[in-house]
Amino acid sequence: MGAPIVRRNTIRVPHDVARYLRLGHPWVYREAVGSRPLRDAPGEVVEVVDGDGELVGRGLFEGEGNIAVRLWTRDEQPLDAKLVVERVERAIALRQRFCDFDRLGCLRLINGESDGLPGVAIERYGDYLVAQLFSPALAAASGLRDALYDTLMSTLGSKSIYEQRRYRSLGGEAPRQAAAELVRGAVAPVEFEVGEDDMRFGVDVTAPLSTGLFADLREGRRAVRAYARDRRVLNLFSYTGAISVYAQAGGAREVCAVDVAAKSHARARKNFAASGFDAEKPEHIVGDALKVLARFAERGRQFDLIALDPPAFASAAARGGKPWSAIKDYGELVAASLAVLAPGGLLAAASSTHKISATEFDAALAEGALLAGTRLTILERRGLPVDFPVAPGFADGNYLKFAVAVRD
């Protein structure tokens, strides 16, 4: 019989896969194309067709990883610089319409697939932009990345663009991250301040991963501020202290922050000072959250509001013990937090991984309450802010879960 015949630049998918792609999901997973060999090169434009040969869409082929193709169009529209320019301008116009650029020094300008620009996110930090590339295909595609960056610079008048590459292998592992690369404009300061609402935070756009301020959790920070008045606030996984600053702005009686990195606390103190607060007033504890919670419980220390925003994963080395997985261990963390949350206190819990669904997130809260021998009632939910629009057919894009719950 010989080797199977594969038509170059065309991928056939089953009808059920074609349906969810037509509804707006932008990813063709590698498992959906079966085991047959694929001869396309990364960055090549491929057509995706259904079982009857009808066009489903056109996209860029990925070299490796769980995603085989990221769809750009659902018709025969060319994937060229003109398309990129149109979509960049539309994305920026959407933010200018619904966001206050003067009060938000940090916001997302392009939210990847939901803005029709798959595999890339662009965030604005004052006069500087940070591009997060999740797809090597975009870098390999002829002219698309250049059109993206050139349009951003000309439309916004930004001083520079830094690029972070966040490619993942077929096994899901991310490579060791180097510093962000300057791809347009002048060198940025190592650290400078941006405003958010009526506060200020230091950011580093040259950093390999996080700049120091997560734009997607803005509504969660605002919720903490709304509930913080006269409460003893514990901020777990506090990082650079943005939630702590919001709690202080909301009139918290006490703020205690816990993080494994001492340098994060140093940056948090700077953020307190930049926002006009006493940098030495909050209590900053270096340590693993679960271990610190165990010590608090032994000593009978309690809080009235606990903010919980753990990473999706932390290695054993980072924690000084066993590794942490939000998928497996979130319920245990909730239980440990409830052990030091006063009756009638509030838990402000977040999860920022799409690998945990909204249903699984709620189940983790319920499991934690069960383990702690108490009950939680969700008072309020908050999601992604308006600069993170999500296409309705792309559930993975609505990744952030945030709930404020009261314990019995």
Secondary structure in CASP SS format (residue, H / E / C, confidence):
PFRMAT SS
TARGET T0000
AUTHOR 0000-0000-0000
METHOD secondary structure of the structure
MODEL  1
M C 1.00
G C 1.00
A C 1.00
P C 1.00
I C 1.00
V C 1.00
R C 1.00
R C 1.00
N C 1.00
T E 1.00
I E 1.00
R E 1.00
V C 1.00
P C 1.00
H H 1.00
D H 1.00
V H 1.00
A H 1.00
R H 1.00
Y H 1.00
L H 1.00
R H 1.00
L C 1.00
G C 1.00
H C 1.00
P C 1.00
W E 1.00
V E 1.00
Y E 1.00
R H 1.00
E H 1.00
A H 1.00
V H 1.00
G C 1.00
S C 1.00
R C 1.00
P C 1.00
L C 1.00
R C 1.00
D C 1.00
A C 1.00
P C 1.00
G C 1.00
E C 1.00
V E 1.00
V E 1.00
E E 1.00
V E 1.00
V E 1.00
D C 1.00
G C 1.00
D C 1.00
G C 1.00
E C 1.00
L E 1.00
V E 1.00
G E 1.00
R E 1.00
G E 1.00
L E 1.00
F E 1.00
E C 1.00
G C 1.00
E C 1.00
G C 1.00
N C 1.00
I E 1.00
A E 1.00
V E 1.00
R E 1.00
L E 1.00
W E 1.00
T E 1.00
R C 1.00
D C 1.00
E C 1.00
Q C 1.00
P C 1.00
L C 1.00
D C 1.00
A H 1.00
K H 1.00
L H 1.00
V H 1.00
V H 1.00
E H 1.00
R H 1.00
V H 1.00
E H 1.00
R H 1.00
A H 1.00
I H 1.00
A H 1.00
L H 1.00
R H 1.00
Q H 1.00
R H 1.00
F H 1.00
C C 1.00
D C 1.00
F C 1.00
D C 1.00
R C 1.00
L E 1.00
G C 1.00
C E 1.00
L E 1.00
R E 1.00
L E 1.00
I E 1.00
N E 1.00
G H 1.00
E H 1.00
S H 1.00
D H 1.00
G C 1.00
L C 1.00
P C 1.00
G C 1.00
V E 1.00
A E 1.00
I E 1.00
E E 1.00
R E 1.00
Y E 1.00
G C 1.00
D C 1.00
Y E 1.00
L E 1.00
V E 1.00
A E 1.00
Q E 1.00
L E 1.00
F C 1.00
S C 1.00
P H 1.00
A H 1.00
L H 1.00
A H 1.00
A H 1.00
A C 1.00
S C 1.00
G C 1.00
L H 1.00
R H 1.00
D H 1.00
A H 1.00
L H 1.00
Y H 1.00
D H 1.00
T H 1.00
L H 1.00
M H 1.00
S H 1.00
T H 1.00
L H 1.00
G C 1.00
S C 1.00
K C 1.00
S E 1.00
I E 1.00
Y E 1.00
E E 1.00
Q E 1.00
R E 1.00
R C 1.00
Y C 1.00
R C 1.00
S C 1.00
L C 1.00
G C 1.00
G C 1.00
E C 1.00
A C 1.00
P C 1.00
R C 1.00
Q C 1.00
A C 1.00
A C 1.00
A C 1.00
E E 1.00
L E 1.00
V E 1.00
R E 1.00
G E 1.00
A C 1.00
V C 1.00
A C 1.00
P C 1.00
V C 1.00
E C 1.00
F E 1.00
E E 1.00
V E 1.00
G E 1.00
E E 1.00
D C 1.00
D C 1.00
M E 1.00
R E 1.00
F E 1.00
G E 1.00
V E 1.00
D C 1.00
V C 1.00
T C 1.00
A C 1.00
P C 1.00
L C 1.00
S C 1.00
T C 1.00
G C 1.00
L C 1.00
F C 1.00
A H 1.00
D H 1.00
L H 1.00
R H 1.00
E H 1.00
G H 1.00
R H 1.00
R H 1.00
A H 1.00
V H 1.00
R H 1.00
A H 1.00
Y H 1.00
A C 1.00
R C 1.00
D C 1.00
R C 1.00
R E 1.00
V E 1.00
L E 1.00
N E 1.00
L E 1.00
F C 1.00
S C 1.00
Y C 1.00
T C 1.00
G C 1.00
A H 1.00
I H 1.00
S H 1.00
V H 1.00
Y H 1.00
A H 1.00
Q H 1.00
A H 1.00
G C 1.00
G C 1.00
A C 1.00
R C 1.00
E E 1.00
V E 1.00
C E 1.00
A E 1.00
V E 1.00
D E 1.00
V C 1.00
A C 1.00
A H 1.00
K H 1.00
S H 1.00
H H 1.00
A H 1.00
R H 1.00
A H 1.00
R H 1.00
K H 1.00
N H 1.00
F H 1.00
A H 1.00
A H 1.00
S C 1.00
G C 1.00
F C 1.00
D C 1.00
A C 1.00
E C 1.00
K C 1.00
P C 1.00
E E 1.00
H E 1.00
I E 1.00
V E 1.00
G C 1.00
D C 1.00
A H 1.00
L H 1.00
K H 1.00
V H 1.00
L H 1.00
A H 1.00
R H 1.00
F H 1.00
A H 1.00
E H 1.00
R H 1.00
G C 1.00
R C 1.00
Q C 1.00
F E 1.00
D E 1.00
L E 1.00
I E 1.00
A E 1.00
L E 1.00
D C 1.00
P C 1.00
P C 1.00
A C 1.00
F E 1.00
A E 1.00
S C 1.00
A H 1.00
A H 1.00
A H 1.00
R H 1.00
G C 1.00
G C 1.00
K C 1.00
P C 1.00
W E 1.00
S E 1.00
A H 1.00
I H 1.00
K H 1.00
D H 1.00
Y H 1.00
G H 1.00
E H 1.00
L H 1.00
V H 1.00
A H 1.00
A H 1.00
S H 1.00
L H 1.00
A C 1.00
V C 1.00
L E 1.00
A E 1.00
P E 1.00
G E 1.00
G E 1.00
L E 1.00
L E 1.00
A E 1.00
A E 1.00
A E 1.00
S E 1.00
S C 1.00
T C 1.00
H C 1.00
K C 1.00
I C 1.00
S C 1.00
A H 1.00
T H 1.00
E H 1.00
F H 1.00
D H 1.00
A H 1.00
A H 1.00
L H 1.00
A H 1.00
E H 1.00
G H 1.00
A H 1.00
L H 1.00
L H 1.00
A H 1.00
G C 1.00
T C 1.00
R C 1.00
L E 1.00
T E 1.00
I E 1.00
L E 1.00
E E 1.00
R E 1.00
R E 1.00
G C 1.00
L C 1.00
P C 1.00
V C 1.00
D C 1.00
F C 1.00
P C 1.00
V C 1.00
A C 1.00
P C 1.00
G C 1.00
F C 1.00
A H 1.00
D H 1.00
G H 1.00
N C 1.00
Y C 1.00
L C 1.00
K E 1.00
F E 1.00
A E 1.00
V E 1.00
A E 1.00
V E 1.00
R E 1.00
D C 1.00
END
